[in-house]
Amino acid sequence: MTTPLMYCGHSANAIKEDGSPVCAICVGLVEGANKVVPGGEQPDLTNRMAKCIYCNSQVQSNLNLPFFKFKPAYSHDWFYCGCRGWD
């Protein structure tokens, strides 16, 4: 199952108590962290690359990447590859 994109630009990375998706990075800080972009408006990531925000490693953009953020105004999206650990 593909992780939904939230209006904040991140893939949903947590769920609320009621089971609905949320962006834990932006909740309480950015409007749209609680709202899913409708299925028909999900971005076409074909031929887009995502770059790690720390080491610049690149992979094919995918909503299931860790901490993925869709950056339509840029030539690439962002994600975290784990290069600095997971704790």
C-alpha positions as CSV (number, residue, x, y, z in Angstrom):
1,M,0.0,0.0,0.0
2,T,1.3,3.4,-0.9
3,T,1.6,6.0,1.9
4,P,-0.6,9.0,1.2
5,L,0.8,12.4,0.6
6,M,-0.3,15.1,3.1
7,Y,-0.9,18.7,2.2
8,C,2.3,19.7,4.1
9,G,4.2,17.9,1.3
10,H,5.4,14.9,3.4
11,S,4.2,11.4,3.1
12,A,2.1,10.4,6.1
13,N,4.5,9.0,8.7
14,A,2.2,8.4,11.6
15,I,-1.4,7.7,12.5
16,K,-3.7,9.5,14.9
17,E,-5.6,7.8,17.6
18,D,-8.6,7.5,15.3
19,G,-6.5,5.7,12.7
20,S,-6.2,8.5,10.2
21,P,-2.8,9.4,8.6
22,V,-0.8,12.4,9.8
23,C,2.6,14.0,9.3
24,A,4.3,13.8,12.7
25,I,7.0,16.2,11.4
26,C,4.6,19.1,10.7
27,V,1.6,18.4,13.0
28,G,1.0,21.5,15.1
29,L,3.5,23.5,13.0
30,V,2.3,23.5,9.4
31,E,-1.3,23.6,8.1
32,G,-2.1,20.5,6.1
33,A,-0.2,18.0,8.3
34,N,-3.6,16.4,9.1
35,K,-5.1,16.5,5.6
36,V,-4.5,13.9,2.9
37,V,-4.1,15.0,-0.7
38,P,-7.0,13.3,-2.5
39,G,-6.1,10.2,-4.6
40,G,-6.6,12.0,-7.9
41,E,-4.2,14.7,-6.9
42,Q,-1.3,12.4,-5.8
43,P,1.8,13.5,-7.7
44,D,3.2,11.5,-10.6
45,L,6.7,10.6,-9.4
46,T,7.7,9.0,-12.7
47,N,11.3,10.1,-13.6
48,R,11.7,12.1,-10.4
49,M,14.6,11.5,-8.0
50,A,14.7,12.1,-4.2
51,K,17.8,13.3,-2.5
52,C,18.8,12.5,1.1
53,I,18.7,15.8,3.0
54,Y,22.1,14.9,4.7
55,C,24.3,13.0,2.4
56,N,22.7,13.8,-1.0
57,S,22.4,10.1,-2.0
58,Q,19.7,9.8,-4.7
59,V,17.0,7.2,-5.3
60,Q,13.8,7.1,-7.4
61,S,11.1,9.2,-5.7
62,N,8.6,7.2,-3.9
63,L,5.9,8.1,-1.3
64,N,7.1,5.2,0.8
65,L,10.6,6.5,1.3
66,P,11.5,7.5,5.0
67,F,10.5,11.1,5.7
68,F,9.7,11.7,2.0
69,K,8.8,15.3,1.0
70,F,7.5,16.1,-2.4
71,K,9.2,19.3,-3.7
72,P,7.4,20.2,-6.9
73,A,9.3,23.5,-7.3
74,Y,12.7,21.7,-7.2
75,S,14.3,19.2,-9.6
76,H,14.3,16.6,-6.9
77,D,12.3,15.6,-3.8
78,W,13.7,15.0,-0.3
79,F,14.0,12.0,2.0
80,Y,16.2,10.5,4.7
81,C,18.3,7.5,3.8
82,G,19.4,6.6,7.4
83,C,23.0,7.8,6.9
84,R,23.1,9.4,10.4
85,G,21.3,6.5,12.1
86,W,17.8,5.9,13.2
87,D,17.7,6.8,16.9
